[in-house]
Amino acid sequence: MASTTDSKNSSDLRVENIEKSETPALDAHYDPAFVKRTIRRVDWRMLPLLGFLYAVALIDRTNLGIARSAGMAVDLRLTIGERYSIASMIYFVPYILLEIPSNLVLRFMGARLWLTICVVGWGAAQLGMGFVPTWGYLVLCRVFLGVFEAGFFPALVFIITTWYKRHEVQKRLAIFYLSAMVITAFSSIFAYVLTLLKGRGGLNGWQWIFIIEGVITIALGLLTWLYIPDFPDKSKFLNEAERKMILDRVEADRGDSIPDKMTRAKFFKHFFDPLVWAFAYMFLASTVPAYAIGFFITIILGGMGYSTTEALLLTAPPGLVGAISVYFFAHLSDRTRLRAPWLAAQNLLTITGLFVAAYAKLNAARYVGLFLVNMGASGCVPGVLAYSANNITSHTKRAIQTAVIIAAGGIGGILATTMYREKDYPRYIPGMWATIGFQFGMLAMLAITTFVFHRRNTLRRAGKIGPLEGQEDFYYTL
């Protein structure tokens, strides 16, 4: 029976239980070479473009720190009070509020049209930031940036998790995320090159950063329209046999290959599920240090005594090492079919890095601390998304849960931009301690969810409770 104890007892993925049952899995008859070839085709169609688009989104939302170091702080008088923190933070308000509506619109409009609107819209907002005369107009452009980016990241995660089996998800999320990290690691160098245009057209160097990157983003909108994949049941780039195989694999794994219809009852049931909010907290805790590094690493390096040029160049290596770490932990997580233990390991890495960056005396040691923070926090982002996606079924719950989790990440962005206050420059000790507190909170939440999932799996195997998540052979991933 599918409910017999797994010899590994490490992940409880439904596919393992199906393979142990007398009835062959729905996807068991497919030629492995055909499956591998089709999955590779899906990977190449989806992951590079989505990763590049997400890299552009990260650059566009976090390049404020680079622009500040390149003259924007002086031109727009951002050092007065908390103007820089406000301009950084305000982006996240519409970003948070519009996550759920965006995911509901996504299924109705289709991925290609919706993502194209998002990309072109935030590209226009980015372009506008290059011409703002005062910090107030900068804040307005940041609001529009948040409006259009709100629908983007949750859509990416939603789409990716509908194409693969559960134990294949984290590596895919990590690939598109780490590709974004590699590109953003060099964004500071690219931004530095753009600052050399200072004086051209009567514009300062920081203005050219926004203008050129805004134009690139708008151009990517066209590529999005031409190439972006849709959901498996609606996608056009696969033939019927390939599409059926993809859907059969998903159905065998978790029984939700065909989208279910959203109703008011389903919405409130999913929205108020305590586990959804547990995952949301974990994602928030992961994004606080990730955003803090994104917004403040150049400023922190400047506080160590490095010149603007040196600070911009030194932001790249931590991003590259972080990208390697992201894939390393994702590979371990998918290989062992475990999520929580590897997330906990990365939390400890982040905590160590924060202590070193805050209290080390030597600049070299503080710089190493920034590496550790980047390695731990960045890996937790796709890790939490995979952990949450592995433990739900149905498209309606996936839409709600993904939006709630990523909205919580937006709250993490608000916290990161407000906890690291101007008056605490250059070490930002209170902000560092607050970030450490969130990491310990995440460790506690991981312990709670692991206990809950393990207990439910045990009770289900013993026949003491009904099907988990409404699926007969579904078991939670620990």
C-alpha positions, 0 to 999 in steps of 0.5 A: 500500500502507498501508506507503508513506511518509506525505508528512507523516511526522509521526504515522503514524496507521493511518487515513491508511495505510488511506485510501491503500490500495485497499480503502476504510476500514471507516468510509468509507461513513458520512455525515460529517454523521451521524458528526459529529452522533453524535460530538458526542452522545458528547462531550456525554454523556461529557466534561462529567460525567467532567470534573466528577467528576474535578474533584471527585476532584482537590479531594477528594484535594488540599484538605488544603493548604487545610484545613491553612491554615484551622485543621486544622494547629493542631487536629490538630497537623500541624506536628509532624514530617512529619505533614502529609506523611504524611497527604498521602502515605498516600492514594497507597499503596492508590491505587497498589496497586489500579489494576490490579485496579480496571481488571480489575474495571471490564470485568466490572462495567461502568462505571456500577456500578463508577464509582458505587461509587467515587464514593460510597465516596470521598465517604463517606471525605471526609465522615468527614474532617470529624469526625476528632479526631486526625491518626491518624484523618485518615490512616485516612480518607485511606487509604479515600479512596485505596482508592475513588479508585484505580478512578476515574481509570484507568477514565475514561481507559480508557473515553474512549480506547475511543470515539475514533480515535487523533488525536481522543483528546488533545483529549477527554482535555484537555477533561475534564482542563481542565474539572476544572482550571477547577473546581478553580481555584475550589475554593480560593475555595469552600473559603474560603466554607465556612470562614466556617461556622466555629463552626456546629454547634461545628465549625471552618471546615476541618471544614466543607470536608470535610463539604460537599464529602463530601456533594456527592460522595455526591450525585454518585454518584447522577448517576453511576449515572443518566448515566455512559456505558459502553464502546461495545459495551455502551452503551445511549444510542446506537441500533444504527446509531450504535453500529455506526458508532462501532465501525467507526471504532475498528476502522478506526483500530486494529483493537480495537473488540471487547474481547479476553479477558484471559489470564495470558499476555497479562497478563504480556506487557503488564505487562512491555512496556518501553514501558509502563514508559517511559510510566509514568515520563513520567506520574510525571514529569508528576504530580510538579509537578502534585501539588506545585502542588495540595498546596503552592501555598496554603502557598507563597503563605502563605510569600510573606507573603500572608494565608490569605484572599489565598493561597486567592484567589490559587490560582485564576488559575494554574489558569485559565491552566493550563487554557487551556494544556492545551487549546492544546497538545492542539489542536496535538498532535491537529492536527499528529498529534504527541505527543512534541515538544509534551510536550517543549515543556511540560517546558521550560515546567515547568522554567522555572517551577520555577527562577523559583518557587525563585530569583526575589527578587520575590514577583510573579516567583515567582507567575509561576513558579507559573503556568508550572509549572501550564501545563507540568505540567498539559498533560503529564498528558493529553498522556502519556495520549494518547501512550500510548493512541495506541501500543497496541491491544487492550482487555487491553493498554489495561487493563494499560497505563492502570492501570500508568501511573496507578499511576505517577502515584500514585508521583508524588504520594507523591514530591511530598508527601514531597520538599516537606518542612516544614523546607524551607518556604517555598521548598522548594529541594530539592523544586524541584530534585528536580522539575526532575530528573524533567523532564529525565528525561522529556525523555530518555525522550521522545527514546528512545521517539521514536527507537524508534517512528520506527525500528520504523515505518521497518523496517515500511515497508521490510518488514523486520519484521512487523506492529506491535502485531499489526495489519497497518496499524498505525504508531506515533504520534511 
